[in-house]
Structure formats: structure tokens, C-alpha cells
Amino acid sequence: MTFFGKQDGDVAGAQSCTQTSTPLPAYLRDTYTWAYLNPKTVPWLSSAPVVAAILWGNATRLIRETVKEIEPGSKVLQAAAVYGRFSTKLAQAVGDNGRLDVIDIAPIQVETARKRVAGMTQAHVMIGDASVARSTPYDTVVCFFLLHEVPEEMKKKIVTALLDSTRPGGKLVFVDYHKPMQFHPLKPVMSKIFDWLEPFAKGLWDKEIQAYAPQNDDVIWTKETLFGGMYQKVVAKRL
Ligand SMILES: C[S@@+](CC[C@H](N)C(=O)[O-])C[C@H]1O[C@@H](n2cnc3c(N)ncnc32)[C@H](O)[C@@H]1O
């Protein structure tokens, strides 16, 4: 549900997950049906061992790096569904006194994510578009491996909307791909995989995540890289 360009999580959350207020974007349908929209592949691709393999054994470390930014009792937005144990780890980190809202633009992903956090009353999964700011800001917003899957213009919209969805004093955490060091043994492999399957990913090899954000003196950006530069964690702290 969109009001004046902002989305209200609770209202959107009340929708059936067979409906969506936003049509599926072309980049998702055209490029990622095999990964995120096909009911035959989603169940096995979403399993933790597959995620571990796709991230070259770094899933646990990358999730841990994200979770350590979460305060118990805080209100957290996860900007898109993530396979494996990511949402359950975030829900555990906010604890019973916090709240985790997970949004995803694809109904099948909302359904899958709901099953993953079933029984965790602090976790709420709903249809939503990460490129539209939420109506109520969050203490922490996390964007885990979404940016590399969207075209350049969408990267800008998502970074801008997620900054607007973060309260002053709060933080926005990105974990995603980054250009590996020059002689990284997996660099040629990743380059081929991106050219074949992930046409928008190399945007993050060429450009800093901060460069997708509007100029704003009230945001402090920090970045660290992991696994020989293949991954990055960028934290935007709103003053
Ligand atoms: C977070 S990314 C991938 C994360 C990780 N690679 C994995 O395998 O789980 C994938 C999700 O982003 C969702 N997505 C794509 N564009 C979106 C948008 N504009 N707003 C919210 N969700 C979006 C897709 O439906 C998909 O479920």
C-alpha cells in the first residue's frame, strides 16, 4: 500500500501474499525468475547449504557481520527476503522486545520467508518495495545482497529510500559484492558468473555504494571489505 510515496508496513503486511500493490519489476522477472520466482527452484535454492556454497563459505561470517549491528529491543527493517538463516538470526538479535519487519516485492518470497520465521512473534513479513521509503523510520535497516541484483537507477532509488527509512541516529547496513583484489583467484570466476547470470552486479565493482546516495552531510559512511575484497559491508549512520 502506498501513501504519498511512502509505504506503510502494517497495512501492507495485512495483504494476502498472493496480492501485491507493486507489479513485479522487469529486472526481477527477466533476470531472476529462475532464482526467486519459480516455485520449483525456490525451495532448494533457499536452503542454508546452497547459500553457504553460493557465498564461497562466507555466509555465516557475512550474517554475523550484519547481526552485530543490531541492538536487542530495536526496530529493524530487512529490505528484501534472503535465503538461509538470515531472517531468523536478525529476529533472534532484536529479541522478544524488538521488531523485525521483512519486506519483499515477490509474493512467493514473502510466503517462503514467513515459513522461515514462523513462531517468532517479533518477526513480520510483508510485501513491499525497497525503493519506496517506509512511512515509519527504523532504528536499523539492513540491505543484504539486494543492490547487486538491480539496475543502476534502481540502486539509487533503493539507497535513497532506505536512508529515508532510517531514523536520525539510526543506521543503514549494506552487505554485498565488491570488486575483489586484482589477483584474487576467484575474480575471473565471479566475473564470468556475473556476465552470465547477474548483469547488474558489476555496478558494485565500479562504484561505491555511497555514490548511489544523494549528497547529505548528515550521514557518516564507513566501509570494510572481506574475503580479499569480494564482499563489502557499508554502514551509513544518520546523525
Ligand atoms: C535480497 S536479494 C538476494 C539475497 C541473497 N542472494 C539470497 O540468495 O537470498 C533477493 C530478493 O530481493 C527481492 N527484491 C528484488 N527487488 C526488490 C525490491 N525492489 N524490493 C523488495 N524486494 C526486492 C527478490 O524478490 C528476492 O526475494
The ligand as an ORCA input file, in Angstrom:
! r2SCAN-3c Opt
* xyz 0 1
  C      17.933     -9.933     -1.251
  S      18.131    -10.451     -2.832
  C      19.219    -11.844     -2.725
  C      19.831    -12.239     -1.432
  C      20.671    -13.468     -1.473
  N      21.468    -13.524     -2.657
  C      19.830    -14.716     -1.395
  O      20.085    -15.627     -2.135
  O      18.928    -14.777     -0.603
  C      16.741    -11.326     -3.409
  C      15.357    -10.823     -3.074
  O      15.189     -9.467     -3.421
  C      13.825     -9.296     -3.797
  N      13.680     -7.998     -4.441
  C      14.130     -7.599     -5.650
  N      13.820     -6.306     -5.866
  C      13.175     -5.864     -4.754
  C      12.621     -4.615     -4.367
  N      12.650     -3.547     -5.171
  N      12.040     -4.531     -3.154
  C      11.982     -5.600     -2.323
  N      12.469     -6.802     -2.651
  C      13.081     -6.935     -3.845
  C      13.559    -10.517     -4.660
  O      12.184    -10.806     -4.785
  C      14.317    -11.602     -3.879
  O      13.497    -12.295     -2.986
*
